[in-house]
Amino acid sequence: MNTGVSPAFSKGTASTRSVPRYKLTVPLALTVLRSGIPNHIPGRAVEIGEGGIGVVPASQLLVGESVRVEFLVPHMNLPVRATAVVRYQHERCFGLQFLRMPAEQQSTVHYWTRRQGELLLATPADDDLEAAEEAQLQPDLEVPKHRFGIRRIVAFTISMTLIAAVLGWWHWQQGWAELEAHLPAKETVAVQPQLKVPPDTMAQRIVYRVIPEYPELARQAGVQGTVVLDTVVNANGAVTQTKFVSGPDALSRAAMDAVRWWRFEPYSVNGQPTNIETTVAVNFRLVN
């Protein structure tokens, strides 16, 4: 797989931004729903902040589409799983904005980014290291004249490479700035259901189901039970709206995050696919 080029990341930028970003080169898994069919796309992360992540996927993503992303940050045991939206593209790199993330997942990202910031502040600056290295070098008193031409060519090549890198970095930063400026967007257009269908009927029409992630805090507290959601399914079988009805509050967000990815066989009235409303029950059970 062509890994592309990871944009440069300066320590000065990391320490002064209100939303700092850090290099993160780890494999990740993306899931995209297209025409009701889940597409699993491998890739790698190149940069991360508390609001989003820069990725290089193995295949093309579309700006504006929702994806599920899973990755493991260094020195952490549990993977980060989140719902995100593709905000922009620069060459083969895509900027994803986190939309919904469980509290413990947010804590993981928050802890890791803060830890990276502390490590950067504790590391000597590159300029200081270069100055120390130059002080140890002995000056070259006699340089053959024919080497000046080679040095000029090398210097010119390096300059052009730096200019290209700076332009690419600038485009990447522009995309990140746009990502950070966005508020969480509505992922689907609200539709009005035309009728209410019994849950038993719609349960038989499920064609794709996502098992919810059990919130770690709820697991540790021994919280379990059934979360009931009022759900709107559009004419294509996609879930467009979810509303918490009953069940443990600590499990409601995880249930809604999972159900919004479910897909149903479209419900038809007089041969025409119809927007419908139904009830979905999501069970959470602790295993001893």
Legacy VTK file of the C-alpha trace (Angstrom):
# vtk DataFile Version 3.0
C-alpha trace
ASCII
DATASET POLYDATA
POINTS 288 float
0.000 0.000 0.000
1.281 3.426 -0.874
1.689 5.114 2.488
1.820 8.680 1.167
3.626 11.482 2.929
2.865 12.507 6.469
2.771 16.299 6.830
5.415 17.912 8.957
4.455 18.741 12.510
6.283 21.404 14.463
6.708 21.372 18.198
5.994 25.081 18.288
2.603 24.488 16.707
1.846 21.731 19.175
2.539 23.916 22.178
0.729 27.080 21.068
-2.494 25.825 19.430
-5.719 25.940 21.395
-6.443 22.479 19.946
-2.974 20.887 19.691
-2.317 18.078 17.217
0.362 15.432 17.298
1.927 12.908 14.972
0.328 9.501 15.289
1.464 6.751 12.925
-0.565 3.674 13.811
-2.783 1.299 11.801
-6.525 1.843 12.005
-9.771 0.324 10.763
-12.511 2.341 9.055
-16.089 1.236 8.370
-18.211 3.118 5.853
-21.844 2.369 5.009
-22.614 2.739 1.307
-25.978 1.670 -0.083
-26.628 -0.047 3.229
-23.548 -2.267 2.902
-20.656 -1.900 5.377
-17.268 -1.392 3.716
-14.265 -2.151 5.910
-11.233 -0.071 4.909
-7.795 -0.445 6.488
-5.470 2.531 6.755
-3.145 4.407 9.045
-3.324 7.530 11.169
-0.868 10.371 10.559
-2.032 13.051 13.000
-4.463 13.346 15.911
-6.089 16.048 18.026
-8.897 15.967 20.547
-11.348 17.037 17.837
-10.275 14.850 14.947
-7.725 12.661 13.221
-5.791 12.713 9.949
-5.797 9.368 8.125
-4.440 7.743 4.986
-6.960 5.022 3.988
-6.326 2.125 1.611
-9.180 3.340 -0.625
-10.997 6.577 -1.347
-13.273 8.270 1.181
-15.943 10.836 0.315
-16.040 14.260 1.923
-19.129 14.509 4.107
-19.722 10.802 4.708
-19.824 9.236 8.155
-17.350 6.572 9.194
-16.626 4.430 12.220
-12.960 4.542 13.146
-10.966 2.273 15.450
-7.295 2.622 16.395
-4.927 2.048 19.291
-2.803 4.926 20.578
0.677 4.070 21.898
1.022 3.021 25.541
-2.744 2.485 25.886
-4.411 -0.922 26.246
-7.931 -0.205 24.996
-8.577 0.873 21.384
-10.331 4.136 20.580
-13.632 3.665 18.751
-15.524 6.693 17.487
-17.962 7.968 14.905
-16.504 10.635 12.639
-17.282 12.570 9.483
-14.875 13.199 6.595
-14.310 16.969 6.516
-11.646 17.448 3.839
-9.105 15.770 1.601
-5.560 16.708 0.602
-3.995 14.280 -1.853
-4.309 10.862 -0.142
-4.783 12.284 3.361
-8.258 12.809 4.831
-9.268 14.874 7.848
-11.906 13.245 10.066
-13.823 15.120 12.739
-14.981 13.153 15.775
-18.755 13.441 16.185
-19.666 11.154 19.040
-17.291 9.376 21.357
-17.979 7.640 24.697
-16.661 9.467 27.757
-13.942 6.899 28.463
-12.768 7.114 24.834
-12.587 10.900 25.105
-10.541 10.481 28.271
-8.122 8.197 26.422
-7.533 10.702 23.628
-7.356 13.591 26.106
-4.799 11.781 28.271
-2.631 10.727 25.332
-2.551 14.159 23.674
-1.777 15.888 26.971
0.977 13.354 27.642
2.484 13.970 24.200
2.395 17.719 24.861
4.307 17.259 28.114
6.882 15.073 26.362
7.404 17.686 23.652
7.882 20.439 26.222
10.411 18.278 28.073
12.426 17.542 24.875
15.167 20.004 23.821
14.270 22.029 20.744
15.680 20.946 17.386
17.535 24.255 16.992
19.352 23.724 20.296
20.382 20.236 19.270
21.660 21.444 15.911
23.641 24.266 17.552
25.258 21.800 19.948
26.221 19.517 17.080
27.703 22.375 15.042
29.793 23.521 18.024
31.470 20.117 18.115
32.382 20.109 14.406
35.810 21.310 13.313
35.745 23.947 10.536
36.828 22.776 7.116
39.670 25.195 6.326
40.546 23.915 2.899
37.611 23.041 0.639
38.358 22.176 -2.984
36.889 24.790 -5.319
35.185 22.237 -7.555
32.989 21.218 -4.620
31.244 24.607 -4.524
29.304 23.794 -7.716
28.069 20.520 -6.282
27.094 22.247 -3.064
25.077 24.852 -4.974
23.185 22.119 -6.830
22.489 20.272 -3.599
21.414 23.501 -1.886
19.058 24.347 -4.772
17.524 20.861 -4.697
17.004 21.048 -0.957
15.426 24.497 -1.278
12.926 23.313 -3.900
12.073 20.268 -1.780
11.486 22.488 1.259
9.248 24.816 -0.756
7.158 21.882 -1.966
6.954 20.525 1.576
5.896 23.914 2.958
3.152 24.250 0.313
1.877 20.769 1.102
2.019 21.515 4.825
0.108 24.764 4.279
-2.684 22.963 2.386
-2.841 20.362 5.140
-3.045 23.029 7.858
-5.813 24.824 5.935
-7.811 21.612 5.918
-7.252 21.076 9.644
-8.273 24.665 10.347
-11.516 24.056 8.473
-12.063 20.843 10.430
-11.525 22.557 13.773
-13.843 25.426 12.815
-16.762 23.095 12.112
-19.357 22.401 14.718
-20.665 18.836 14.848
-22.839 18.619 11.766
-26.141 16.835 11.338
-25.318 13.490 9.810
-28.701 12.833 8.265
-31.666 14.876 7.177
-34.646 14.562 9.497
-37.575 12.742 7.916
-41.171 12.497 9.037
-42.377 8.913 9.551
-45.647 8.056 7.816
-46.647 5.251 10.158
-45.512 3.319 13.223
-44.497 -0.311 12.743
-44.393 -2.843 15.626
-40.884 -3.652 16.834
-41.339 -7.399 16.219
-42.060 -6.724 12.564
-38.996 -4.526 12.063
-36.775 -6.911 14.032
-37.303 -9.446 11.255
-36.192 -6.894 8.654
-32.762 -6.086 10.135
-30.069 -6.670 7.505
-27.099 -5.138 9.336
-26.648 -4.826 13.082
-23.822 -3.187 15.074
-23.231 -4.554 18.569
-22.828 -1.606 20.984
-19.605 -1.023 22.850
-20.179 -1.639 26.559
-19.167 1.611 28.351
-16.234 0.807 30.602
-17.503 3.005 33.445
-20.884 1.272 33.341
-19.170 -2.126 33.284
-17.070 -1.278 36.316
-20.180 -0.024 38.147
-22.069 -3.227 37.311
-24.736 -1.379 35.291
-26.758 -3.577 32.936
-30.248 -3.659 31.455
-32.259 -2.938 28.329
-32.228 0.407 26.546
-35.377 1.201 24.557
-35.082 3.683 21.683
-37.703 5.327 19.529
-36.237 5.071 16.014
-37.063 6.552 12.611
-36.116 4.476 9.554
-36.178 6.122 6.123
-37.350 4.648 2.824
-33.873 3.238 2.161
-33.812 1.327 5.440
-31.315 3.661 7.117
-31.771 4.882 10.698
-32.076 8.673 10.636
-33.190 9.469 14.185
-32.955 7.826 17.603
-34.558 8.985 20.843
-33.974 7.541 24.288
-37.166 6.156 25.828
-36.163 4.053 28.823
-33.342 2.070 30.390
-30.109 2.878 32.256
-28.860 6.362 31.399
-25.242 5.165 31.508
-25.956 2.853 28.563
-28.156 5.122 26.445
-25.410 6.818 24.428
-23.717 3.530 23.540
-27.060 2.124 22.379
-27.817 5.142 20.185
-24.310 5.153 18.699
-24.756 1.527 17.651
-28.358 1.656 16.414
-27.716 4.598 14.097
-25.549 2.215 12.054
-28.248 -0.457 11.748
-29.865 -1.094 8.382
-33.319 -2.516 7.726
-35.017 -3.944 4.699
-37.136 -0.980 3.477
-40.741 -1.079 4.665
-43.227 -0.659 1.806
-46.816 0.573 1.753
-48.754 -0.155 -1.449
-45.498 -1.151 -3.086
-43.709 2.117 -2.172
-40.817 2.276 0.345
-41.927 4.414 3.271
-40.412 6.318 6.190
-41.528 4.581 9.372
-41.180 4.840 13.140
-40.488 1.844 15.349
-39.085 0.858 18.744
-35.717 -0.831 19.206
-34.555 -2.628 22.354
-30.808 -3.020 22.982
-29.766 -5.434 25.726
-26.651 -4.964 27.850
-25.655 -7.959 29.964
-22.534 -8.391 32.060
-20.764 -11.735 31.749
-19.393 -13.161 34.969
LINES 1 289
288 0 1 2 3 4 5 6 7 8 9 10 11 12 13 14 15 16 17 18 19 20 21 22 23 24 25 26 27 28 29 30 31 32 33 34 35 36 37 38 39 40 41 42 43 44 45 46 47 48 49 50 51 52 53 54 55 56 57 58 59 60 61 62 63 64 65 66 67 68 69 70 71 72 73 74 75 76 77 78 79 80 81 82 83 84 85 86 87 88 89 90 91 92 93 94 95 96 97 98 99 100 101 102 103 104 105 106 107 108 109 110 111 112 113 114 115 116 117 118 119 120 121 122 123 124 125 126 127 128 129 130 131 132 133 134 135 136 137 138 139 140 141 142 143 144 145 146 147 148 149 150 151 152 153 154 155 156 157 158 159 160 161 162 163 164 165 166 167 168 169 170 171 172 173 174 175 176 177 178 179 180 181 182 183 184 185 186 187 188 189 190 191 192 193 194 195 196 197 198 199 200 201 202 203 204 205 206 207 208 209 210 211 212 213 214 215 216 217 218 219 220 221 222 223 224 225 226 227 228 229 230 231 232 233 234 235 236 237 238 239 240 241 242 243 244 245 246 247 248 249 250 251 252 253 254 255 256 257 258 259 260 261 262 263 264 265 266 267 268 269 270 271 272 273 274 275 276 277 278 279 280 281 282 283 284 285 286 287
